[in-house]
Amino acid sequence: KKEGALTAFYIQLAVNLVWPILFFELNEYSFSFLWLVLLIIFELITILLFYRINKTAAYLLLPYLLRSTFVAVLNYQIYVLNK
């Protein structure tokens, strides 16, 4: 149980580390938006797995999920403005 939750956490952490490179270095606004959608999916999976083990740990990830969602909205708007 815990190993699966930690694996999900590490996967979403790795996905999160790639996003700034896609967005800021490569200026791939459309692909970085899709990458953020993938990140949000992994964050939701991580929160669900953490919730089964420790509710507090899951709740502490909610601001991170909100931040990623906000960043996705901003990323999408930048993509639209730069079409």
DSSP file with accessible surface (Angstrom, degrees, kcal/mol):
  #  RESIDUE AA STRUCTURE BP1 BP2  ACC     N-H-->O    O-->H-N    N-H-->O    O-->H-N    TCO  KAPPA ALPHA  PHI   PSI    X-CA   Y-CA   Z-CA
    1    1 A K     >        0   0  172      0, 0.0     4,-1.7     0, 0.0     5,-0.1   0.000 360.0 360.0 360.0 -53.0    0.0    0.0    0.0
    2    2 A K  H  >  +     0   0  139      1,-0.2     4,-2.6     2,-0.2     5,-0.2   0.867 360.0  56.3 -67.5 -35.3    2.6    2.5    1.1
    3    3 A E  H  > S+     0   0  138      1,-0.2     4,-2.5     2,-0.2    -1,-0.2   0.905 107.0  49.5 -63.7 -40.3    5.0    1.6   -1.8
    4    4 A G  H  > S+     0   0   39      2,-0.2     4,-2.4     1,-0.2    -1,-0.2   0.902 111.3  49.1 -64.8 -40.3    2.3    2.3   -4.4
    5    5 A A  H  X S+     0   0    3     -4,-1.7     4,-2.3     2,-0.2    -2,-0.2   0.915 112.6  47.2 -66.2 -41.9    1.6    5.7   -2.8
    6    6 A L  H  X S+     0   0   82     -4,-2.6     4,-2.6     2,-0.2    -2,-0.2   0.893 110.5  52.5 -67.5 -37.7    5.2    6.6   -2.7
    7    7 A T  H  X S+     0   0   78     -4,-2.5     4,-2.4     2,-0.2    -2,-0.2   0.937 110.3  48.0 -62.1 -44.8    5.7    5.4   -6.3
    8    8 A A  H  X S+     0   0    9     -4,-2.4     4,-2.5     1,-0.2     5,-0.2   0.900 111.2  51.8 -61.7 -40.0    2.8    7.6   -7.4
    9    9 A F  H  X S+     0   0   58     -4,-2.3     4,-2.1     1,-0.2    -2,-0.2   0.934 110.8  46.9 -63.0 -44.4    4.3   10.5   -5.5
   10   10 A Y  H  X S+     0   0  140     -4,-2.6     4,-2.3     2,-0.2    -2,-0.2   0.874 111.0  52.4 -67.8 -35.2    7.6   10.1   -7.1
   11   11 A I  H  X S+     0   0   71     -4,-2.4     4,-2.6     2,-0.2     5,-0.2   0.953 111.6  44.8 -64.7 -48.0    6.1    9.9  -10.6
   12   12 A Q  H  X S+     0   0    3     -4,-2.5     4,-2.4     1,-0.2    -2,-0.2   0.865 111.4  54.8 -67.6 -29.3    4.1   13.1  -10.1
   13   13 A L  H  X S+     0   0   66     -4,-2.1     4,-1.9    -5,-0.2    -1,-0.2   0.935 109.6  46.4 -66.0 -42.8    7.2   14.7   -8.7
   14   14 A A  H  X S+     0   0   52     -4,-2.3     4,-1.1     2,-0.2    -2,-0.2   0.914 112.1  50.4 -65.0 -41.6    9.2   13.8  -11.8
   15   15 A V  H >X S+     0   0   13     -4,-2.6     4,-1.2     1,-0.2     3,-0.6   0.914 109.8  51.9 -62.0 -40.4    6.4   15.0  -14.1
   16   16 A N  H 3< S+     0   0   27     -4,-2.4    -1,-0.2     1,-0.2    -2,-0.2   0.865 104.5  56.2 -65.6 -34.6    6.3   18.3  -12.2
   17   17 A L  H 3< S+     0   0  115     -4,-1.9     4,-0.4     1,-0.2    -1,-0.2   0.778 105.6  52.1 -69.6 -24.2   10.0   18.7  -12.6
   18   18 A V  H XX S+     0   0   53     -4,-1.1     4,-2.0    -3,-0.6     3,-0.7   0.815  91.5  75.8 -81.8 -29.6    9.7   18.5  -16.4
   19   19 A W  H 3X S+     0   0   19     -4,-1.2     4,-2.8     1,-0.2     5,-0.3   0.889  90.9  51.9 -55.5 -48.4    7.0   21.1  -16.8
   20   20 A P  H 3>>S+     0   0   52      0, 0.0     4,-2.7     0, 0.0     5,-1.0   0.877 109.4  52.2 -59.0 -32.3    9.2   24.3  -16.3
   21   21 A I  I <>>S+     0   0   92     -3,-0.7     5,-2.2    -4,-0.4     4,-0.8   0.941 111.8  45.5 -66.3 -45.9   11.6   23.0  -19.0
   22   22 A L  I  <5S+     0   0   16     -4,-2.0     6,-2.6     3,-0.2    -1,-0.2   0.912 123.0  35.6 -61.8 -42.4    8.8   22.5  -21.4
   23   23 A F  I  <5S+     0   0   17     -4,-2.8     4,-0.4     4,-0.2    -2,-0.2   0.959 129.2  25.5 -80.3 -52.7    7.2   25.9  -20.7
   24   24 A F  I  <5S+     0   0  128     -4,-2.7    -3,-0.2    -5,-0.3    -2,-0.1   0.874 129.7  33.3 -86.4 -40.6   10.1   28.2  -20.0
   25   25 A E  I  <<S+     0   0  148     -5,-1.0    -3,-0.2    -4,-0.8    -4,-0.1   0.902 131.3  27.7 -84.0 -44.2   13.0   26.7  -21.9
   26   26 A L  S   <S-     0   0   99     -5,-2.2    -3,-0.2    -6,-0.2    -4,-0.1   0.558  89.7-138.9 -96.7  -9.9   11.3   25.2  -24.9
   27   27 A N        +     0   0   91     -4,-0.4     2,-1.3    -6,-0.3    -4,-0.2   0.835  45.8 154.4  52.7  37.6    8.3   27.5  -25.1
   28   28 A E     >  +     0   0   93     -6,-2.6     4,-2.8     1,-0.2     5,-0.2  -0.644  10.0 167.8 -93.0  78.3    6.1   24.6  -25.9
   29   29 A Y  H  > S+     0   0   58     -2,-1.3     4,-1.6     1,-0.2    50,-0.2   0.886  71.7  44.8 -66.7 -40.3    2.9   26.1  -24.5
   30   30 A S  H  > S+     0   0   52     -3,-0.2     4,-2.0     2,-0.2    -1,-0.2   0.946 117.6  43.8 -70.8 -45.4    0.4   23.6  -25.9
   31   31 A F  H  > S+     0   0   94      1,-0.2     4,-2.4     2,-0.2    -2,-0.2   0.891 111.7  53.7 -67.4 -36.7    2.5   20.5  -25.0
   32   32 A S  H  X S+     0   0    0     -4,-2.8     4,-1.9     2,-0.2    -1,-0.2   0.859 106.6  53.4 -67.8 -31.0    3.2   22.0  -21.5
   33   33 A F  H  X S+     0   0   53     -4,-1.6     4,-1.9    -5,-0.2    -1,-0.2   0.943 110.1  46.4 -64.9 -46.2   -0.5   22.4  -21.0
   34   34 A L  H  X S+     0   0  106     -4,-2.0     4,-2.1     1,-0.2    -2,-0.2   0.875 109.9  55.1 -62.6 -35.6   -1.1   18.8  -21.8
   35   35 A W  H  X S+     0   0   57     -4,-2.4     4,-2.5     1,-0.2    -1,-0.2   0.885 105.9  51.8 -63.3 -38.5    1.7   17.9  -19.5
   36   36 A L  H  X S+     0   0    1     -4,-1.9     4,-2.8     2,-0.2    -2,-0.2   0.871 105.9  53.8 -66.5 -36.9    0.0   19.8  -16.7
   37   37 A V  H  X S+     0   0   58     -4,-1.9     4,-2.2     2,-0.2    -2,-0.2   0.935 109.8  48.2 -61.3 -43.5   -3.2   17.8  -17.3
   38   38 A L  H  X S+     0   0   64     -4,-2.1     4,-2.5     1,-0.2    -2,-0.2   0.920 110.7  51.6 -60.6 -43.0   -1.1   14.7  -16.9
   39   39 A L  H  X S+     0   0    0     -4,-2.5     4,-2.7     1,-0.2    -2,-0.2   0.925 108.0  51.1 -60.0 -44.7    0.4   16.1  -13.8
   40   40 A I  H  X S+     0   0   30     -4,-2.8     4,-2.5     2,-0.2    -1,-0.2   0.905 109.0  51.6 -62.2 -39.8   -3.0   16.9  -12.3
   41   41 A I  H  X S+     0   0   84     -4,-2.2     4,-2.3     1,-0.2    -1,-0.2   0.946 111.7  46.4 -61.7 -46.3   -4.1   13.3  -13.0
   42   42 A F  H  X S+     0   0   52     -4,-2.5     4,-2.6     1,-0.2    -2,-0.2   0.870 110.8  53.2 -64.8 -35.7   -1.1   11.9  -11.2
   43   43 A E  H  X S+     0   0    3     -4,-2.7     4,-2.9     2,-0.2    -1,-0.2   0.917 108.5  49.8 -64.6 -41.9   -1.7   14.3   -8.4
   44   44 A L  H  X S+     0   0   92     -4,-2.5     4,-2.4     2,-0.2    -2,-0.2   0.912 111.5  48.5 -63.0 -41.8   -5.3   13.1   -8.0
   45   45 A I  H  X S+     0   0   73     -4,-2.3     4,-2.7     2,-0.2     5,-0.2   0.931 112.3  49.3 -61.8 -45.1   -4.1    9.5   -8.0
   46   46 A T  H  X S+     0   0    1     -4,-2.6     4,-2.9     1,-0.2     5,-0.2   0.925 110.7  49.6 -61.1 -45.0   -1.4   10.3   -5.4
   47   47 A I  H  X S+     0   0   22     -4,-2.9     4,-2.5     1,-0.2    -1,-0.2   0.924 111.2  49.7 -61.9 -42.3   -4.0   12.1   -3.2
   48   48 A L  H  X S+     0   0   91     -4,-2.4     4,-1.4     2,-0.2    -2,-0.2   0.936 113.2  45.7 -62.2 -45.4   -6.3    9.1   -3.4
   49   49 A L  H  X S+     0   0   44     -4,-2.7     4,-0.7     1,-0.2    -2,-0.2   0.896 113.8  48.8 -66.2 -39.8   -3.6    6.7   -2.5
   50   50 A F  H >X S+     0   0   35     -4,-2.9     4,-3.9    -5,-0.2     3,-0.9   0.881 105.1  59.6 -65.1 -37.4   -2.4    8.9    0.3
   51   51 A Y  H 3< S+     0   0   93     -4,-2.5    -1,-0.2     1,-0.3    -2,-0.2   0.865 100.9  54.8 -59.7 -36.7   -6.0    9.2    1.6
   52   52 A R  H 3< S+     0   0  147     -4,-1.4    -1,-0.3    -5,-0.2    -2,-0.2   0.757 120.4  31.6 -67.9 -23.7   -6.2    5.5    2.1
   53   53 A I  H << S+     0   0   65     -3,-0.9     2,-0.3    -4,-0.7    -2,-0.2   0.848 138.2   0.5 -99.5 -47.9   -3.1    5.5    4.2
   54   54 A N     X  -     0   0   83     -4,-3.9     4,-1.7    -5,-0.1    -1,-0.2  -0.874  53.5-159.5-151.4 111.3   -3.2    8.9    6.0
   55   55 A K  H  > S+     0   0  109     -2,-0.3     4,-2.6     1,-0.2     5,-0.2   0.870  94.2  56.1 -61.8 -38.5   -6.0   11.5    5.5
   56   56 A T  H  > S+     0   0   91      1,-0.2     4,-2.2     2,-0.2    -1,-0.2   0.918 105.6  51.2 -62.0 -42.9   -3.8   14.3    6.8
   57   57 A A  H  > S+     0   0   30      1,-0.2     4,-0.7     2,-0.2    -1,-0.2   0.900 110.9  49.1 -61.4 -39.4   -1.1   13.6    4.2
   58   58 A A  H >< S+     0   0    1     -4,-1.7     3,-1.1    -8,-0.3     4,-0.5   0.928 110.1  50.3 -66.1 -44.0   -3.8   13.6    1.5
   59   59 A Y  H >< S+     0   0  128     -4,-2.6     3,-1.2     1,-0.3    -1,-0.2   0.852 103.8  59.7 -63.5 -33.4   -5.3   16.9    2.7
   60   60 A L  H 3< S+     0   0  130     -4,-2.2     4,-0.4     1,-0.3    -1,-0.3   0.705 100.6  56.6 -69.4 -17.2   -1.8   18.5    2.7
   61   61 A L  T <X S+     0   0   25     -3,-1.1     4,-2.0    -4,-0.7    -1,-0.3   0.589  84.3  84.9 -87.1 -10.7   -1.5   17.8   -1.0
   62   62 A L  H <> S+     0   0   72     -3,-1.2     4,-2.6    -4,-0.5     5,-0.2   0.903  86.3  51.9 -62.5 -42.1   -4.7   19.7   -1.9
   63   63 A P  H  > S+     0   0   82      0, 0.0     4,-2.6     0, 0.0    -1,-0.2   0.893 108.6  53.2 -60.6 -34.3   -3.0   23.2   -2.1
   64   64 A Y  H  > S+     0   0   49     -4,-0.4     4,-2.3     2,-0.2    -2,-0.2   0.915 109.1  48.6 -63.6 -41.7   -0.5   21.6   -4.5
   65   65 A L  H  X S+     0   0   24     -4,-2.0     4,-2.3     2,-0.2    -1,-0.2   0.920 111.5  49.4 -64.6 -42.6   -3.4   20.4   -6.6
   66   66 A L  H  X S+     0   0  124     -4,-2.6     4,-2.5     2,-0.2    -2,-0.2   0.912 110.5  50.8 -63.5 -41.1   -5.0   23.8   -6.6
   67   67 A R  H  X S+     0   0   96     -4,-2.6     4,-2.7    -5,-0.2    -2,-0.2   0.930 110.5  48.8 -62.1 -43.5   -1.7   25.4   -7.5
   68   68 A S  H  X S+     0   0    0     -4,-2.3     4,-2.2     1,-0.2    -1,-0.2   0.890 110.7  50.6 -65.5 -37.7   -1.3   23.1  -10.4
   69   69 A T  H  X S+     0   0   60     -4,-2.3     4,-2.1     2,-0.2    -1,-0.2   0.923 111.3  48.2 -65.5 -42.6   -4.8   23.7  -11.6
   70   70 A F  H  X S+     0   0  129     -4,-2.5     4,-2.4     1,-0.2    -2,-0.2   0.923 111.3  50.2 -63.4 -43.0   -4.2   27.5  -11.5
   71   71 A V  H  X S+     0   0   25     -4,-2.7     4,-3.1     1,-0.2    -1,-0.2   0.891 108.0  54.3 -62.9 -37.6   -1.0   27.1  -13.4
   72   72 A A  H  X S+     0   0    7     -4,-2.2     4,-2.6     2,-0.2    -1,-0.2   0.911 107.9  49.3 -63.4 -41.0   -2.8   25.0  -16.0
   73   73 A V  H  X S+     0   0   79     -4,-2.1     4,-2.3     2,-0.2    -2,-0.2   0.941 113.9  45.4 -62.9 -45.9   -5.3   27.8  -16.5
   74   74 A L  H  X S+     0   0   81     -4,-2.4     4,-2.4     2,-0.2    -2,-0.2   0.920 112.3  51.7 -63.3 -42.7   -2.6   30.3  -16.9
   75   75 A N  H  X S+     0   0    2     -4,-3.1     4,-2.4     1,-0.2    -2,-0.2   0.921 110.0  49.3 -60.0 -43.9   -0.6   28.1  -19.2
   76   76 A Y  H  X S+     0   0   99     -4,-2.6     4,-2.7     1,-0.2    -1,-0.2   0.919 109.9  50.8 -63.8 -42.0   -3.7   27.6  -21.4
   77   77 A Q  H  X S+     0   0   94     -4,-2.3     4,-2.5     1,-0.2    -1,-0.2   0.898 110.1  49.8 -64.7 -38.4   -4.3   31.3  -21.6
   78   78 A I  H  X S+     0   0   57     -4,-2.4     4,-1.4     2,-0.2    -1,-0.2   0.910 110.1  51.5 -65.7 -40.2   -0.7   31.9  -22.6
   79   79 A Y  H  < S+     0   0   74     -4,-2.4     3,-0.4   -50,-0.2     4,-0.2   0.944 111.1  47.5 -59.5 -46.4   -1.1   29.3  -25.3
   80   80 A V  H >< S+     0   0   53     -4,-2.7     3,-1.2     1,-0.2    -2,-0.2   0.916 111.8  49.8 -63.6 -41.7   -4.3   30.9  -26.6
   81   81 A L  H 3< S+     0   0  138     -4,-2.5    -1,-0.2     1,-0.2    -2,-0.2   0.738 112.9  47.7 -70.5 -22.0   -2.7   34.4  -26.6
   82   82 A N  T 3<        0   0  101     -4,-1.4    -1,-0.2    -3,-0.4    -2,-0.2   0.239 360.0 360.0-103.9  12.2    0.4   33.1  -28.5
   83   83 A K    <         0   0  175     -3,-1.2    -3,-0.1    -4,-0.2    -4,-0.0  -0.311 360.0 360.0 -64.5 360.0   -1.4   31.1  -31.2
